[in-house]
Amino acid sequence: EMEDGSSPVGKGRAEHYKGRVTVHVIIACIVAATGGSLFGYDVGISGGVASMDDFLQNFFPAVYKHKMEAHENNYCKYNNQGISAFTSTLYISGFVASIVAAPVTRKYGRRTSIIIGGINFLIGSALNAAAVDLEMLIIGRVLQGVGIGFGNQVAAPFSL
């Protein structure tokens, strides 16, 4: 309870639902599960994309050349800071965004945070789809990370 005796979660709403599974609860669970699945999909797919020949030829020609000449393990083939930046910027920006999203969610509500996250992820995805250079790819990944950070944070209990 807060100092004035009120609860941070409206008691009227909590008493209204009484722990029942409603259509709104099911939809919220499906949306949350879909968001988590997309994040997991991105984690799994980015490593595969970073090793594709077409991707390397367009964005990392030096790595592609080294890959074709290398006979050692994959850790040596893909030892490149640009690929590391491509992969890690999404996770770093997602972490930072989830911290920033907590007060935004607290002040403006979950709907606003979900909208901010969705718009950022949409713009980041469009940038990545249209990318012509590494900078554009990384900016797109950062925006996707912000979208994921806001989206994942919304479901966290500390945002109430």
ABEGO torsion letter per residue (X at the ends): XBAAGBBABBAAAAAAAGGBBBAAAAAAAAAAAAAAAAAAAAAAAAAAAAABAAAAAAABAAAAAAAAABABBAAAAABBAAAAAAAAAAAAAAAAAAAAAAAAAAAAEAAAAAAAAAAAAAAAAAAAAABABAAAAAAAAAAAAAAAAAAAAAABAAAX
